[in-house]
């Protein structure tokens, strides 16, 4: 059974699996560190104070998977805190801008006091009722006037609380429209028509509550999108980059679900590619151990799904050809003849490589690669594949024509 063979493989090496998990965890930590640095930098520019980041955030890469898990959780916690500080800082900047408006800064007894600089992580805007002093007795001549004034103060305070709520909304168009209505409500509250002011404020509060609910849903969506993006850490390729770009702007649950399918497909494709690269690496090492001459083109060609040659001095004008098609987890082996050979020498070369293919499967198993023989041909049952030119010329041509293939991150 030394003719052409097909051997299905499955990588089950626990050491290889852990190596990949370590690589993926490192890649996630790198992205989390970048996001943390970005959030802290922006918050600092906005004048917010924050606690120092998680200890060791700039520590060298960790090789232990358990320690990496602890480190990653620390980064996630630090990023959550930094995001909260940044969101508050952004809100306070907007409130200071609102407070700078003449129609809002002072509104008949209600004022917005804006903080600046390093005070930005505390309440940037406070709604302060005008000191009314000692309330007049209800039976005094000015009782009804006091009641009307008190009603206007309450309406203005409610409108300003709406503005404070709007500070957490990230959709600038929606926030701007509702803020305009809040300003209008403030103006109405300063008039004698408190009924119209109450009606406008009631509608504004309802729309603002709806907007806040939508904002929370959007925040949950963005959090889910960030987790999807983190799953792609360490995975590369044009399709993956396009996927990242779509995740960055996802705006609804349906699209997110579709992107999740895309992420799963990308992860599966990455696993298949890493499996292939691992099998190729173990194949090259095993063949070298069996006395084959493996040049620098072998792993590059085999990883790319191209035929790769392994020669040996006793095979003369023949070589063992190995190919791992990109379409499946299978290794194809067969003997290749260089130049003019006889049927007898072709059969002899096939028989000479029979034990080597069996040894190759044993070597794979020792490295956590399980195999199944899918098909085989008897020696001489089909003509050997022929290659033009002698062995040296063919191998030289293979080196010149080898495709440029980048190793998957974490595969070394």
N, C-alpha and C positions, 0 to 999 in steps of 0.2 A: 504493500500500500504506500508506495513512494512517489506516485504520480501527483498531479495537481490536487490540492486539498483546500477545504474551507473549514475554518475553526471559529466558532462563535465564542465570544469572551464576555465575562462580567467581572468588573473590578470590585472586590469585596475586602480589600486590605484595610484593616482598622487603622494602621499607621498612616496610610495614604489619606484616608477619610479625615483623620484628625489633622493632618498637615493642611488639608484644604480648608477645614473649619478654622484653623488658626489664621490662615491667609485671609479668609473672609472676615473674621473678627477684626483683624488688623485694619483691613480696608474700611470697615464700618467705623472704627475708632478714628481713623484719619478724617473721614467725612464729618463725624461728630465734632472733632476738634476744630475743623475749619468753620463749621456752623457756629460753634461756641465763640470762637474768636471774632467772627463777623458780628454776632449779636452784641457782644460786649463792647466792641469798637463803636458800633452805631449808638449804643446806649450812652457811652462815654461822651461822644460828640454832642449828644442831646442834653448832656449835663446831669445824667443820672448816676447816683452812687450805687455800687453793688458789692457784694461780698467777693472775695477772691475765688478763682475757679477751683475746681477739684484738684487736690494735691496730685502732682505727678502728671499733669496734663501734657507736659512736654517731655515726658520720660521716654527713653529709647524703647523700641518695640519689645513686647513681652512674648516669650516663646510658649509659656504654659497656658493652656486653654482656659483653665479655671481662673487663673489670675487675670487673663484677658477679659473674662466675663465680668469679674468684679470691677475692673477698670472701665469697661464699657458702661456698666450701670452707673458708675460715678459720673461719667461724662454725660449720660442722659439726664441725670438729676441736675447737674450743673447747667445743662442747656435749657431745661424746663425753667429753672430760676432765672436764667439770663433772658429767656423769651418773655417771661412775665414782667421783668424790669423794663425791657425794651418796649413792650406794649404799653406799659404805664407811662413811660417817657414820651412815646409818640402821642398818646392821648393828651398829656399835659402841654406838649408843644402846641397842639391844636387849640386847647383851651386858652392858652396864653394869647394865641392869635385872635380867638374870639373875644377875649377880654380887651384886646386893643381896639376893638370897634367902639366908636362913640355911642352907638345906639344900644350897646349891651353893657359897657363898663359900668355905667350908672343908670339905673332905671327906677327912678322914683322911690328911693329908699332901699333898693336891693343892689348890692355891689358884688362884683367878682374881683377877688384879690388874687393876682397871679404871682407865683413865685418864679424865681429865675435861678440859673446856674445849678449848683449842687443841691439845691432844695427840690429839684425836680422829681425826686423819687418819693417825696411826700405829697400830700394833697396840693395839687397845683392851683386848684380853684376851689374856693369856699363860698357858699351862698350865705350871706350874712344879712339877716333882717335888720332894718334900721331900728336903732334903739328908740322905742316908742315912749320910754319914760313911764311914769306911773299912769296906768290906764285911768281915763276919766270915769267917773261913776256913771252907770248906765242911765240914771235918772237925771243926768245933767243935760243942759240944752244942746250940747254937741254930741250926744250919744249916737244918733244915726249917722252923723258925719264920720265919727270914729269907726263905726261898723263898716261903712263903705270903704274907708281907707284900709282897714284891716283886710277886707276881702281882696282889695287890689294887691296888697302886699303878698298874700297867700298865692294869688294867681301868678304873680311875677316869680315867686320862689319856685313854684311848680314848673314854670317855663324854663327857669335856669337849671333845675334838676334834669330836665329833658336834655339840655345841652351837655350836661356832664355825662349822661348816658350815651349820647351820640359820640362822645370822644373815643369810645371803644370800637366804633364801627370803622372798618377798613375801606369800605366802598366809598370813595370820596364823592362821587356823584350823588349817591343816596344821602350821605351825611350832609352834603351841602344843601340839598333841597329841604331836608328836614330842619336844618339849622336856620334856613331862611324863614320857614314857618314859625320856628320858635321865636325869632326876632319879631315877627309880626304879632305873635301872641303877646309878647312883652309890650308892644305898643298899644295893643287893645286893652291890656290890663291897666294901662295908665289912663284910660278914658273912663267916662262915667258908665259906659255900656258893658258892665261886668257879665251880663248874660251872654253876649256875643263872644266875649273873651273866654268864658267857661266852655262854650261849645267848640271853639277853635282849639282850645287846649285839650279837650277830651279827645277829639279826633287825632290830634298830634300825639298824645300819649299812646293811643291805640296803635297808630302807625309805627311809633318808635318801639313799642313792645314787640311788634311783629318783626321789625328790622333787627332787634337784638336777638330774637330767636333764630332768624336766618343767619346772623353773624356767628352764633354758637354752632349751628349746623356746618357753616363754612369752616370754622376752626377745626371741628372734628374731621371734616373732609381733608383739610390740609395736613392734619396729623397722620391720617391714614396714608395720604400720598407720600409723606416723608418716610414712613415705614416701608412703603413700596420701593422708594428710591434707595433706601439703605440696603434692601435685599440685593440690589444690583451692584453694590460696592464690590470692586474687584473684577467685575465682568466688563469686557470691552467689545468694541465693534461698532460699525456705523449704525446698525439696526438698534443697538442698545443705546447709543447716544440719542437717536431720534425718540426712543421710548422715554428716556430721561426728560427730554424737552417737553413731551406731551404730559408727563406726570407733573412737571413744574407749573403747568397752567390748567390742570384739570379743574372743572367747575361744577360737576354734578356726579351723583352716585353711579349712574348708568355708565358714564365714560370711565369712571374709576374702576368699575367691575371689568370692563373690557380691557383696561390697561393691566389689571391684575392677571388676566389670562395671558397677556403679552409678556408680562414679567415671568410667569411660570414657564412659558415657552422658551424665553431667553435663558433662564436658569437651567432648563433641561438641555438646551443646546450647549451651554457652557459645560455641563457635567459630561456630556458625550465627548466633547472636544478634549476635556481633561483626561477622561478615561483613555481615549485614543493616544494622547501624548504619553500617558503613563505606560501603556502597553508597548508603545514604540520604544520607550526608554528601556524597559525591561527586556524587550526583544533584542535590542542592540547589545546590551550587556551579556545576555545569555549566548548570543552567537559569537561574541568575542571569546567567551569562555570555552566555546566549542572549536576554537581555532580559526574562525572566519575572519577575514580582513574586512573591517567595517570602516569606511572613510567618512569624512565630515558631511557628505551629502545624504547619508542613509536616513538619519532621524528627520532631517528637514523634509525629504521627499516623502517618507512614509507618513509623517504627521499630516502632510498636505493631501494624502490620499493617492499619491503617485507611487508607481513601482520603485522599489529600492532594492539594490543588489548587494548580496553578501558572497564574496568569493573566497576560495581556499585553494591552496597550491595543488592538492591532489585531485581537484576536480578538472584541471586542465582548462579546456575551452568552454567550461560550463560554470554556472553560478546559481545560487539559490535566490529566487526573487520573492520578495515579501511585499504585499500590498494590503492596506487597510482602507477599503472604500469609505467615503464620507457618508454614504447612505445607510450604514448599519454597523453594529458592533461585531465585526467579523474580520478574521485574518485569512488572506488567500496566499498560499505558497505554491510555487512551481519552479521547475528547473528551466533555465534559459541557456541556450547554446549560442556561442559567438562564432561567426564564420561558418566554414564547411566542417561538418561533423558527420559521423555515421550513426545509423540507428542503434547499433550495438553500444557505441560510446554514450549515446543519449540515455539509453536504458540503464547503463552502468552508473551514470551520474545520478539518475533518479533513485536507484537502489542505495547509492552511497549516502544520500541525504535522508533516507527513511528514518534511521535511528535519531538523526539530529532533530527532526521535527518532533519526535516523541520526547526527546530531552528538552526541547524548547517548551513543551506543554508542562513538563515537570518543573522547569524553572519558573514559569508563570505562576503555577500553583503555590510555589514556595514564597512568592511575592504577593499573594492574595488575589490572584487572577484565576478565576475558574473558567474552564473551557469545555466545549462540546464539539466533537467532530461532526460537521454537518454534511460533508460529502468528500469523496476521494476517488481517485482513479488508479488502476493498476499500472505499474511501469510499462511503458510502451503502448498503452491502450490508445493514447492520442499523441500526435507528434509534439515534440517539445517546442516551446516558443523560441523563435530565432531572432537574433539581433544582428544588424549589419555591422561589419567591421570587427576588429579584434577586441578583446576584453579591455585592454588599456585605453584604447580610443573611446570605447563606449563609456567607461567610467569617467574619463576626462570630460566628455560631452555632458554627462549627468551633472558634474560639478558646475559646469558653466550654466546649465539650464535650470538649476534648482530654484524653485520659487522662493520668494521672500516671505517667510512665515514667522510672525511674532509669537513667541511662547506665551501661553496664557499666564496672567498674573498668579503668582503663588505656585507655579508648576515646577520651579527649580528646586 
